[in-house]
Amino acid sequence: MDLASVDLLNDRDTGLIVMLAKGYTTARIAREMNLSRYTVAERIGKLLDRFACSNRSQLVAYSYAHRLLDVGIWPPGTA
């Protein structure tokens, strides 16, 4: 996990992680972002690979640990 790559997250990826942290399903994220669920699933897979996470929960935990999401704020938002 390269911290330099964390700085390269675009707003769309950050928004996707926020929705994952809120517990949104792939279908709901797709509706919110006006994308197909297949595109959302592919984007999630790329983020999992990028940060060497094995599942969505680990990606959300990683995002909090590296301050991609504001700690102590609910609902989650960006840092």
PDB file of N, CA, C and O in Angstrom, chain B, residues numbered from 101:
ATOM      1  N   MET B 101       0.832  -1.176   0.000  1.00  0.00           N
ATOM      2  CA  MET B 101       0.000   0.000   0.000  1.00  0.00           C
ATOM      3  C   MET B 101       0.878   1.241   0.000  1.00  0.00           C
ATOM      4  O   MET B 101       1.525   1.562   0.997  1.00  0.00           O
ATOM      5  N   ASP B 102       0.890   1.906  -1.091  1.00  0.00           N
ATOM      6  CA  ASP B 102       1.710   3.091  -1.247  1.00  0.00           C
ATOM      7  C   ASP B 102       0.893   4.329  -0.895  1.00  0.00           C
ATOM      8  O   ASP B 102      -0.110   4.623  -1.546  1.00  0.00           O
ATOM      9  N   LEU B 103       1.325   5.053   0.136  1.00  0.00           N
ATOM     10  CA  LEU B 103       0.574   6.234   0.559  1.00  0.00           C
ATOM     11  C   LEU B 103       0.553   7.316  -0.504  1.00  0.00           C
ATOM     12  O   LEU B 103      -0.373   8.127  -0.535  1.00  0.00           O
ATOM     13  N   ALA B 104       1.544   7.347  -1.370  1.00  0.00           N
ATOM     14  CA  ALA B 104       1.552   8.340  -2.439  1.00  0.00           C
ATOM     15  C   ALA B 104       0.357   8.126  -3.365  1.00  0.00           C
ATOM     16  O   ALA B 104      -0.186   9.089  -3.906  1.00  0.00           O
ATOM     17  N   SER B 105      -0.052   6.881  -3.551  1.00  0.00           N
ATOM     18  CA  SER B 105      -1.178   6.618  -4.429  1.00  0.00           C
ATOM     19  C   SER B 105      -2.494   7.054  -3.806  1.00  0.00           C
ATOM     20  O   SER B 105      -3.474   7.262  -4.521  1.00  0.00           O
ATOM     21  N   VAL B 106      -2.533   7.197  -2.477  1.00  0.00           N
ATOM     22  CA  VAL B 106      -3.735   7.688  -1.806  1.00  0.00           C
ATOM     23  C   VAL B 106      -4.050   9.101  -2.270  1.00  0.00           C
ATOM     24  O   VAL B 106      -5.217   9.449  -2.448  1.00  0.00           O
ATOM     25  N   ASP B 107      -3.028   9.914  -2.467  1.00  0.00           N
ATOM     26  CA  ASP B 107      -3.217  11.288  -2.910  1.00  0.00           C
ATOM     27  C   ASP B 107      -3.791  11.372  -4.320  1.00  0.00           C
ATOM     28  O   ASP B 107      -4.279  12.425  -4.731  1.00  0.00           O
ATOM     29  N   LEU B 108      -3.735  10.288  -5.049  1.00  0.00           N
ATOM     30  CA  LEU B 108      -4.188  10.288  -6.424  1.00  0.00           C
ATOM     31  C   LEU B 108      -5.652   9.886  -6.580  1.00  0.00           C
ATOM     32  O   LEU B 108      -6.121   9.724  -7.707  1.00  0.00           O
ATOM     33  N   LEU B 109      -6.385   9.722  -5.481  1.00  0.00           N
ATOM     34  CA  LEU B 109      -7.798   9.394  -5.573  1.00  0.00           C
ATOM     35  C   LEU B 109      -8.569  10.576  -6.133  1.00  0.00           C
ATOM     36  O   LEU B 109      -8.392  11.709  -5.684  1.00  0.00           O
ATOM     37  N   ASN B 110      -9.417  10.316  -7.104  1.00  0.00           N
ATOM     38  CA  ASN B 110     -10.250  11.392  -7.618  1.00  0.00           C
ATOM     39  C   ASN B 110     -11.538  11.477  -6.799  1.00  0.00           C
ATOM     40  O   ASN B 110     -11.811  10.615  -5.964  1.00  0.00           O
ATOM     41  N   ASP B 111     -12.312  12.506  -7.044  1.00  0.00           N
ATOM     42  CA  ASP B 111     -13.541  12.733  -6.275  1.00  0.00           C
ATOM     43  C   ASP B 111     -14.539  11.586  -6.435  1.00  0.00           C
ATOM     44  O   ASP B 111     -15.256  11.240  -5.496  1.00  0.00           O
ATOM     45  N   ARG B 112     -14.576  11.017  -7.602  1.00  0.00           N
ATOM     46  CA  ARG B 112     -15.520   9.918  -7.851  1.00  0.00           C
ATOM     47  C   ARG B 112     -15.148   8.691  -7.022  1.00  0.00           C
ATOM     48  O   ARG B 112     -16.024   8.048  -6.443  1.00  0.00           O
ATOM     49  N   ASP B 113     -13.863   8.362  -6.960  1.00  0.00           N
ATOM     50  CA  ASP B 113     -13.418   7.221  -6.150  1.00  0.00           C
ATOM     51  C   ASP B 113     -13.653   7.486  -4.665  1.00  0.00           C
ATOM     52  O   ASP B 113     -14.072   6.594  -3.928  1.00  0.00           O
ATOM     53  N   THR B 114     -13.383   8.703  -4.236  1.00  0.00           N
ATOM     54  CA  THR B 114     -13.614   9.049  -2.838  1.00  0.00           C
ATOM     55  C   THR B 114     -15.099   8.939  -2.507  1.00  0.00           C
ATOM     56  O   THR B 114     -15.468   8.416  -1.456  1.00  0.00           O
ATOM     57  N   GLY B 115     -15.942   9.429  -3.400  1.00  0.00           N
ATOM     58  CA  GLY B 115     -17.379   9.311  -3.201  1.00  0.00           C
ATOM     59  C   GLY B 115     -17.837   7.869  -3.141  1.00  0.00           C
ATOM     60  O   GLY B 115     -18.723   7.522  -2.361  1.00  0.00           O
ATOM     61  N   LEU B 116     -17.241   7.040  -3.953  1.00  0.00           N
ATOM     62  CA  LEU B 116     -17.568   5.615  -3.941  1.00  0.00           C
ATOM     63  C   LEU B 116     -17.205   5.002  -2.585  1.00  0.00           C
ATOM     64  O   LEU B 116     -17.979   4.219  -2.035  1.00  0.00           O
ATOM     65  N   ILE B 117     -16.055   5.345  -2.055  1.00  0.00           N
ATOM     66  CA  ILE B 117     -15.635   4.822  -0.748  1.00  0.00           C
ATOM     67  C   ILE B 117     -16.568   5.319   0.356  1.00  0.00           C
ATOM     68  O   ILE B 117     -16.890   4.570   1.278  1.00  0.00           O
ATOM     69  N   VAL B 118     -16.999   6.567   0.267  1.00  0.00           N
ATOM     70  CA  VAL B 118     -17.948   7.104   1.247  1.00  0.00           C
ATOM     71  C   VAL B 118     -19.239   6.283   1.216  1.00  0.00           C
ATOM     72  O   VAL B 118     -19.782   5.940   2.266  1.00  0.00           O
ATOM     73  N   MET B 119     -19.724   5.971   0.028  1.00  0.00           N
ATOM     74  CA  MET B 119     -20.949   5.180  -0.085  1.00  0.00           C
ATOM     75  C   MET B 119     -20.760   3.768   0.461  1.00  0.00           C
ATOM     76  O   MET B 119     -21.670   3.209   1.072  1.00  0.00           O
ATOM     77  N   LEU B 120     -19.576   3.192   0.239  1.00  0.00           N
ATOM     78  CA  LEU B 120     -19.290   1.876   0.822  1.00  0.00           C
ATOM     79  C   LEU B 120     -19.316   1.963   2.350  1.00  0.00           C
ATOM     80  O   LEU B 120     -19.848   1.078   3.020  1.00  0.00           O
ATOM     81  N   ALA B 121     -18.745   3.025   2.887  1.00  0.00           N
ATOM     82  CA  ALA B 121     -18.724   3.201   4.336  1.00  0.00           C
ATOM     83  C   ALA B 121     -20.138   3.353   4.896  1.00  0.00           C
ATOM     84  O   ALA B 121     -20.400   2.961   6.033  1.00  0.00           O
ATOM     85  N   LYS B 122     -21.041   3.914   4.111  1.00  0.00           N
ATOM     86  CA  LYS B 122     -22.431   4.052   4.524  1.00  0.00           C
ATOM     87  C   LYS B 122     -23.214   2.754   4.377  1.00  0.00           C
ATOM     88  O   LYS B 122     -24.371   2.672   4.790  1.00  0.00           O
ATOM     89  N   GLY B 123     -22.585   1.741   3.789  1.00  0.00           N
ATOM     90  CA  GLY B 123     -23.229   0.440   3.640  1.00  0.00           C
ATOM     91  C   GLY B 123     -24.041   0.279   2.373  1.00  0.00           C
ATOM     92  O   GLY B 123     -24.856  -0.639   2.279  1.00  0.00           O
ATOM     93  N   TYR B 124     -23.840   1.143   1.399  1.00  0.00           N
ATOM     94  CA  TYR B 124     -24.588   1.056   0.149  1.00  0.00           C
ATOM     95  C   TYR B 124     -24.206  -0.200  -0.621  1.00  0.00           C
ATOM     96  O   TYR B 124     -23.052  -0.627  -0.601  1.00  0.00           O
ATOM     97  N   THR B 125     -25.173  -0.778  -1.289  1.00  0.00           N
ATOM     98  CA  THR B 125     -24.922  -1.926  -2.157  1.00  0.00           C
ATOM     99  C   THR B 125     -24.364  -1.427  -3.488  1.00  0.00           C
ATOM    100  O   THR B 125     -24.400  -0.232  -3.783  1.00  0.00           O
ATOM    101  N   THR B 126     -23.854  -2.352  -4.275  1.00  0.00           N
ATOM    102  CA  THR B 126     -23.359  -2.003  -5.603  1.00  0.00           C
ATOM    103  C   THR B 126     -24.473  -1.379  -6.434  1.00  0.00           C
ATOM    104  O   THR B 126     -24.249  -0.390  -7.133  1.00  0.00           O
ATOM    105  N   ALA B 127     -25.669  -1.951  -6.360  1.00  0.00           N
ATOM    106  CA  ALA B 127     -26.796  -1.424  -7.142  1.00  0.00           C
ATOM    107  C   ALA B 127     -27.139   0.004  -6.717  1.00  0.00           C
ATOM    108  O   ALA B 127     -27.400   0.854  -7.569  1.00  0.00           O
ATOM    109  N   ARG B 128     -27.142   0.272  -5.429  1.00  0.00           N
ATOM    110  CA  ARG B 128     -27.472   1.623  -4.965  1.00  0.00           C
ATOM    111  C   ARG B 128     -26.394   2.625  -5.363  1.00  0.00           C
ATOM    112  O   ARG B 128     -26.702   3.745  -5.770  1.00  0.00           O
ATOM    113  N   ILE B 129     -25.129   2.220  -5.246  1.00  0.00           N
ATOM    114  CA  ILE B 129     -24.030   3.103  -5.673  1.00  0.00           C
ATOM    115  C   ILE B 129     -24.184   3.411  -7.156  1.00  0.00           C
ATOM    116  O   ILE B 129     -24.011   4.555  -7.578  1.00  0.00           O
ATOM    117  N   ALA B 130     -24.505   2.400  -7.939  1.00  0.00           N
ATOM    118  CA  ALA B 130     -24.681   2.590  -9.382  1.00  0.00           C
ATOM    119  C   ALA B 130     -25.786   3.610  -9.657  1.00  0.00           C
ATOM    120  O   ALA B 130     -25.625   4.483 -10.511  1.00  0.00           O
ATOM    121  N   ARG B 131     -26.899   3.506  -8.943  1.00  0.00           N
ATOM    122  CA  ARG B 131     -27.989   4.478  -9.127  1.00  0.00           C
ATOM    123  C   ARG B 131     -27.547   5.884  -8.737  1.00  0.00           C
ATOM    124  O   ARG B 131     -27.819   6.847  -9.454  1.00  0.00           O
ATOM    125  N   GLU B 132     -26.865   5.998  -7.601  1.00  0.00           N
ATOM    126  CA  GLU B 132     -26.427   7.315  -7.114  1.00  0.00           C
ATOM    127  C   GLU B 132     -25.414   7.966  -8.056  1.00  0.00           C
ATOM    128  O   GLU B 132     -25.414   9.184  -8.234  1.00  0.00           O
ATOM    129  N   MET B 133     -24.554   7.143  -8.655  1.00  0.00           N
ATOM    130  CA  MET B 133     -23.484   7.674  -9.505  1.00  0.00           C
ATOM    131  C   MET B 133     -23.840   7.658 -10.985  1.00  0.00           C
ATOM    132  O   MET B 133     -23.041   8.070 -11.826  1.00  0.00           O
ATOM    133  N   ASN B 134     -25.050   7.178 -11.305  1.00  0.00           N
ATOM    134  CA  ASN B 134     -25.493   7.065 -12.703  1.00  0.00           C
ATOM    135  C   ASN B 134     -24.534   6.221 -13.542  1.00  0.00           C
ATOM    136  O   ASN B 134     -24.151   6.599 -14.649  1.00  0.00           O
ATOM    137  N   LEU B 135     -24.160   5.077 -12.989  1.00  0.00           N
ATOM    138  CA  LEU B 135     -23.284   4.123 -13.669  1.00  0.00           C
ATOM    139  C   LEU B 135     -23.957   2.761 -13.666  1.00  0.00           C
ATOM    140  O   LEU B 135     -24.925   2.543 -12.938  1.00  0.00           O
ATOM    141  N   SER B 136     -23.452   1.856 -14.470  1.00  0.00           N
ATOM    142  CA  SER B 136     -23.964   0.485 -14.397  1.00  0.00           C
ATOM    143  C   SER B 136     -23.363  -0.191 -13.169  1.00  0.00           C
ATOM    144  O   SER B 136     -22.295   0.197 -12.695  1.00  0.00           O
ATOM    145  N   ARG B 137     -24.058  -1.201 -12.663  1.00  0.00           N
ATOM    146  CA  ARG B 137     -23.523  -1.894 -11.492  1.00  0.00           C
ATOM    147  C   ARG B 137     -22.245  -2.643 -11.836  1.00  0.00           C
ATOM    148  O   ARG B 137     -21.413  -2.895 -10.964  1.00  0.00           O
ATOM    149  N   TYR B 138     -22.089  -2.996 -13.101  1.00  0.00           N
ATOM    150  CA  TYR B 138     -20.857  -3.673 -13.523  1.00  0.00           C
ATOM    151  C   TYR B 138     -19.670  -2.713 -13.482  1.00  0.00           C
ATOM    152  O   TYR B 138     -18.565  -3.104 -13.106  1.00  0.00           O
ATOM    153  N   THR B 139     -19.897  -1.467 -13.864  1.00  0.00           N
ATOM    154  CA  THR B 139     -18.847  -0.449 -13.793  1.00  0.00           C
ATOM    155  C   THR B 139     -18.468  -0.188 -12.343  1.00  0.00           C
ATOM    156  O   THR B 139     -17.287  -0.059 -12.020  1.00  0.00           O
ATOM    157  N   VAL B 140     -19.464  -0.111 -11.474  1.00  0.00           N
ATOM    158  CA  VAL B 140     -19.200   0.112 -10.053  1.00  0.00           C
ATOM    159  C   VAL B 140     -18.407  -1.066  -9.476  1.00  0.00           C
ATOM    160  O   VAL B 140     -17.434  -0.864  -8.749  1.00  0.00           O
ATOM    161  N   ALA B 141     -18.817  -2.274  -9.795  1.00  0.00           N
ATOM    162  CA  ALA B 141     -18.110  -3.459  -9.293  1.00  0.00           C
ATOM    163  C   ALA B 141     -16.665  -3.476  -9.782  1.00  0.00           C
ATOM    164  O   ALA B 141     -15.758  -3.832  -9.029  1.00  0.00           O
ATOM    165  N   GLU B 142     -16.450  -3.095 -11.022  1.00  0.00           N
ATOM    166  CA  GLU B 142     -15.088  -3.027 -11.568  1.00  0.00           C
ATOM    167  C   GLU B 142     -14.267  -1.965 -10.845  1.00  0.00           C
ATOM    168  O   GLU B 142     -13.102  -2.192 -10.518  1.00  0.00           O
ATOM    169  N   ARG B 143     -14.872  -0.808 -10.595  1.00  0.00           N
ATOM    170  CA  ARG B 143     -14.168   0.290  -9.898  1.00  0.00           C
ATOM    171  C   ARG B 143     -13.806  -0.121  -8.476  1.00  0.00           C
ATOM    172  O   ARG B 143     -12.708   0.169  -8.000  1.00  0.00           O
ATOM    173  N   ILE B 144     -14.733  -0.800  -7.797  1.00  0.00           N
ATOM    174  CA  ILE B 144     -14.448  -1.286  -6.449  1.00  0.00           C
ATOM    175  C   ILE B 144     -13.297  -2.285  -6.492  1.00  0.00           C
ATOM    176  O   ILE B 144     -12.397  -2.232  -5.654  1.00  0.00           O
ATOM    177  N   GLY B 145     -13.322  -3.184  -7.453  1.00  0.00           N
ATOM    178  CA  GLY B 145     -12.239  -4.158  -7.603  1.00  0.00           C
ATOM    179  C   GLY B 145     -10.890  -3.499  -7.814  1.00  0.00           C
ATOM    180  O   GLY B 145      -9.883  -3.943  -7.264  1.00  0.00           O
ATOM    181  N   LYS B 146     -10.869  -2.440  -8.610  1.00  0.00           N
ATOM    182  CA  LYS B 146      -9.611  -1.719  -8.850  1.00  0.00           C
ATOM    183  C   LYS B 146      -9.113  -1.045  -7.578  1.00  0.00           C
ATOM    184  O   LYS B 146      -7.912  -1.035  -7.309  1.00  0.00           O
ATOM    185  N   LEU B 147     -10.036  -0.477  -6.789  1.00  0.00           N
ATOM    186  CA  LEU B 147      -9.641   0.142  -5.526  1.00  0.00           C
ATOM    187  C   LEU B 147      -9.127  -0.908  -4.540  1.00  0.00           C
ATOM    188  O   LEU B 147      -8.156  -0.665  -3.824  1.00  0.00           O
ATOM    189  N   LEU B 148      -9.772  -2.065  -4.504  1.00  0.00           N
ATOM    190  CA  LEU B 148      -9.304  -3.145  -3.633  1.00  0.00           C
ATOM    191  C   LEU B 148      -7.886  -3.560  -4.013  1.00  0.00           C
ATOM    192  O   LEU B 148      -7.030  -3.734  -3.146  1.00  0.00           O
ATOM    193  N   ASP B 149      -7.648  -3.714  -5.294  1.00  0.00           N
ATOM    194  CA  ASP B 149      -6.308  -4.082  -5.767  1.00  0.00           C
ATOM    195  C   ASP B 149      -5.295  -2.983  -5.463  1.00  0.00           C
ATOM    196  O   ASP B 149      -4.186  -3.253  -5.000  1.00  0.00           O
ATOM    197  N   ARG B 150      -5.688  -1.759  -5.727  1.00  0.00           N
ATOM    198  CA  ARG B 150      -4.779  -0.623  -5.558  1.00  0.00           C
ATOM    199  C   ARG B 150      -4.261  -0.493  -4.134  1.00  0.00           C
ATOM    200  O   ARG B 150      -3.092  -0.178  -3.913  1.00  0.00           O
ATOM    201  N   PHE B 151      -5.149  -0.741  -3.162  1.00  0.00           N
ATOM    202  CA  PHE B 151      -4.760  -0.590  -1.767  1.00  0.00           C
ATOM    203  C   PHE B 151      -4.555  -1.932  -1.065  1.00  0.00           C
ATOM    204  O   PHE B 151      -4.491  -1.993   0.162  1.00  0.00           O
ATOM    205  N   ALA B 152      -4.454  -3.001  -1.847  1.00  0.00           N
ATOM    206  CA  ALA B 152      -4.179  -4.354  -1.351  1.00  0.00           C
ATOM    207  C   ALA B 152      -5.162  -4.763  -0.256  1.00  0.00           C
ATOM    208  O   ALA B 152      -4.772  -5.318   0.772  1.00  0.00           O
ATOM    209  N   CYS B 153      -6.433  -4.482  -0.492  1.00  0.00           N
ATOM    210  CA  CYS B 153      -7.488  -4.859   0.446  1.00  0.00           C
ATOM    211  C   CYS B 153      -8.218  -6.083  -0.119  1.00  0.00           C
ATOM    212  O   CYS B 153      -8.358  -6.225  -1.333  1.00  0.00           O
ATOM    213  N   SER B 154      -8.673  -6.950   0.765  1.00  0.00           N
ATOM    214  CA  SER B 154      -9.319  -8.176   0.303  1.00  0.00           C
ATOM    215  C   SER B 154     -10.838  -8.072   0.227  1.00  0.00           C
ATOM    216  O   SER B 154     -11.481  -8.928  -0.381  1.00  0.00           O
ATOM    217  N   ASN B 155     -11.423  -7.039   0.834  1.00  0.00           N
ATOM    218  CA  ASN B 155     -12.873  -6.866   0.758  1.00  0.00           C
ATOM    219  C   ASN B 155     -13.241  -5.408   1.026  1.00  0.00           C
ATOM    220  O   ASN B 155     -12.386  -4.584   1.352  1.00  0.00           O
ATOM    221  N   ARG B 156     -14.524  -5.112   0.881  1.00  0.00           N
ATOM    222  CA  ARG B 156     -15.006  -3.735   1.031  1.00  0.00           C
ATOM    223  C   ARG B 156     -14.768  -3.195   2.437  1.00  0.00           C
ATOM    224  O   ARG B 156     -14.391  -2.036   2.609  1.00  0.00           O
ATOM    225  N   SER B 157     -14.990  -4.036   3.433  1.00  0.00           N
ATOM    226  CA  SER B 157     -14.794  -3.596   4.822  1.00  0.00           C
ATOM    227  C   SER B 157     -13.357  -3.185   5.070  1.00  0.00           C
ATOM    228  O   SER B 157     -13.092  -2.182   5.735  1.00  0.00           O
ATOM    229  N   GLN B 158     -12.439  -3.956   4.539  1.00  0.00           N
ATOM    230  CA  GLN B 158     -11.027  -3.625   4.710  1.00  0.00           C
ATOM    231  C   GLN B 158     -10.693  -2.325   3.975  1.00  0.00           C
ATOM    232  O   GLN B 158      -9.888  -1.531   4.463  1.00  0.00           O
ATOM    233  N   LEU B 159     -11.293  -2.106   2.828  1.00  0.00           N
ATOM    234  CA  LEU B 159     -11.079  -0.855   2.086  1.00  0.00           C
ATOM    235  C   LEU B 159     -11.581   0.346   2.895  1.00  0.00           C
ATOM    236  O   LEU B 159     -10.911   1.377   2.956  1.00  0.00           O
ATOM    237  N   VAL B 160     -12.749   0.213   3.509  1.00  0.00           N
ATOM    238  CA  VAL B 160     -13.284   1.292   4.336  1.00  0.00           C
ATOM    239  C   VAL B 160     -12.375   1.532   5.540  1.00  0.00           C
ATOM    240  O   VAL B 160     -12.077   2.680   5.870  1.00  0.00           O
ATOM    241  N   ALA B 161     -11.931   0.453   6.202  1.00  0.00           N
ATOM    242  CA  ALA B 161     -11.027   0.592   7.356  1.00  0.00           C
ATOM    243  C   ALA B 161      -9.731   1.272   6.927  1.00  0.00           C
ATOM    244  O   ALA B 161      -9.233   2.154   7.627  1.00  0.00           O
ATOM    245  N   TYR B 162      -9.185   0.871   5.790  1.00  0.00           N
ATOM    246  CA  TYR B 162      -7.971   1.485   5.256  1.00  0.00           C
ATOM    247  C   TYR B 162      -8.201   2.980   5.025  1.00  0.00           C
ATOM    248  O   TYR B 162      -7.340   3.806   5.328  1.00  0.00           O
ATOM    249  N   SER B 163      -9.362   3.309   4.491  1.00  0.00           N
ATOM    250  CA  SER B 163      -9.677   4.711   4.190  1.00  0.00           C
ATOM    251  C   SER B 163      -9.742   5.554   5.457  1.00  0.00           C
ATOM    252  O   SER B 163      -9.295   6.701   5.467  1.00  0.00           O
ATOM    253  N   TYR B 164     -10.297   4.989   6.523  1.00  0.00           N
ATOM    254  CA  TYR B 164     -10.299   5.710   7.796  1.00  0.00           C
ATOM    255  C   TYR B 164      -8.887   5.807   8.366  1.00  0.00           C
ATOM    256  O   TYR B 164      -8.482   6.866   8.845  1.00  0.00           O
ATOM    257  N   ALA B 165      -8.150   4.724   8.316  1.00  0.00           N
ATOM    258  CA  ALA B 165      -6.799   4.704   8.889  1.00  0.00           C
ATOM    259  C   ALA B 165      -5.870   5.696   8.197  1.00  0.00           C
ATOM    260  O   ALA B 165      -4.973   6.254   8.829  1.00  0.00           O
ATOM    261  N   HIS B 166      -6.081   5.915   6.907  1.00  0.00           N
ATOM    262  CA  HIS B 166      -5.221   6.825   6.145  1.00  0.00           C
ATOM    263  C   HIS B 166      -5.885   8.168   5.882  1.00  0.00           C
ATOM    264  O   HIS B 166      -5.472   8.928   5.006  1.00  0.00           O
ATOM    265  N   ARG B 167      -6.922   8.437   6.660  1.00  0.00           N
ATOM    266  CA  ARG B 167      -7.605   9.735   6.666  1.00  0.00           C
ATOM    267  C   ARG B 167      -8.198  10.135   5.316  1.00  0.00           C
ATOM    268  O   ARG B 167      -8.263  11.319   4.985  1.00  0.00           O
ATOM    269  N   LEU B 168      -8.629   9.137   4.538  1.00  0.00           N
ATOM    270  CA  LEU B 168      -9.396   9.441   3.334  1.00  0.00           C
ATOM    271  C   LEU B 168     -10.830   9.794   3.715  1.00  0.00           C
ATOM    272  O   LEU B 168     -11.518  10.515   2.993  1.00  0.00           O
ATOM    273  N   LEU B 169     -11.269   9.276   4.857  1.00  0.00           N
ATOM    274  CA  LEU B 169     -12.580   9.592   5.424  1.00  0.00           C
ATOM    275  C   LEU B 169     -12.360  10.255   6.773  1.00  0.00           C
ATOM    276  O   LEU B 169     -11.437   9.899   7.506  1.00  0.00           O
ATOM    277  N   ASP B 170     -13.214  11.222   7.099  1.00  0.00           N
ATOM    278  CA  ASP B 170     -13.116  11.911   8.376  1.00  0.00           C
ATOM    279  C   ASP B 170     -13.435  10.946   9.507  1.00  0.00           C
ATOM    280  O   ASP B 170     -14.475  10.288   9.483  1.00  0.00           O
ATOM    281  N   VAL B 171     -12.568  10.854  10.482  1.00  0.00           N
ATOM    282  CA  VAL B 171     -12.762   9.998  11.631  1.00  0.00           C
ATOM    283  C   VAL B 171     -13.698  10.703  12.611  1.00  0.00           C
ATOM    284  O   VAL B 171     -13.552  11.900  12.858  1.00  0.00           O
ATOM    285  N   GLY B 172     -14.642   9.975  13.160  1.00  0.00           N
ATOM    286  CA  GLY B 172     -15.528  10.529  14.166  1.00  0.00           C
ATOM    287  C   GLY B 172     -16.718  11.309  13.637  1.00  0.00           C
ATOM    288  O   GLY B 172     -17.414  11.966  14.411  1.00  0.00           O
ATOM    289  N   ILE B 173     -16.963  11.252  12.347  1.00  0.00           N
ATOM    290  CA  ILE B 173     -18.088  11.958  11.756  1.00  0.00           C
ATOM    291  C   ILE B 173     -19.019  10.947  11.097  1.00  0.00           C
ATOM    292  O   ILE B 173     -18.591  10.118  10.294  1.00  0.00           O
ATOM    293  N   TRP B 174     -20.311  11.032  11.453  1.00  0.00           N
ATOM    294  CA  TRP B 174     -21.283  10.172  10.809  1.00  0.00           C
ATOM    295  C   TRP B 174     -22.413  11.027  10.297  1.00  0.00           C
ATOM    296  O   TRP B 174     -22.880  11.890  11.040  1.00  0.00           O
ATOM    297  N   PRO B 175     -22.872  10.854   9.115  1.00  0.00           N
ATOM    298  CA  PRO B 175     -22.400   9.880   8.133  1.00  0.00           C
ATOM    299  C   PRO B 175     -21.037  10.274   7.605  1.00  0.00           C
ATOM    300  O   PRO B 175     -20.635  11.434   7.695  1.00  0.00           O
ATOM    301  N   PRO B 176     -20.329   9.304   7.054  1.00  0.00           N
ATOM    302  CA  PRO B 176     -18.965   9.574   6.582  1.00  0.00           C
ATOM    303  C   PRO B 176     -18.934  10.652   5.519  1.00  0.00           C
ATOM    304  O   PRO B 176     -19.864  10.816   4.729  1.00  0.00           O
ATOM    305  N   GLY B 177     -17.842  11.372   5.529  1.00  0.00           N
ATOM    306  CA  GLY B 177     -17.577  12.374   4.504  1.00  0.00           C
ATOM    307  C   GLY B 177     -16.111  12.299   4.138  1.00  0.00           C
ATOM    308  O   GLY B 177     -15.383  11.461   4.670  1.00  0.00           O
ATOM    309  N   THR B 178     -15.677  13.135   3.262  1.00  0.00           N
ATOM    310  CA  THR B 178     -14.281  13.125   2.856  1.00  0.00           C
ATOM    311  C   THR B 178     -13.445  13.981   3.785  1.00  0.00           C
ATOM    312  O   THR B 178     -13.947  14.916   4.409  1.00  0.00           O
ATOM    313  N   ALA B 179     -12.177  13.657   3.870  1.00  0.00           N
ATOM    314  CA  ALA B 179     -11.249  14.401   4.733  1.00  0.00           C
ATOM    315  C   ALA B 179     -10.837  15.700   4.100  1.00  0.00           C
ATOM    316  O   ALA B 179     -10.059  16.453   4.687  1.00  0.00           O
TER     317      ALA B 179
END
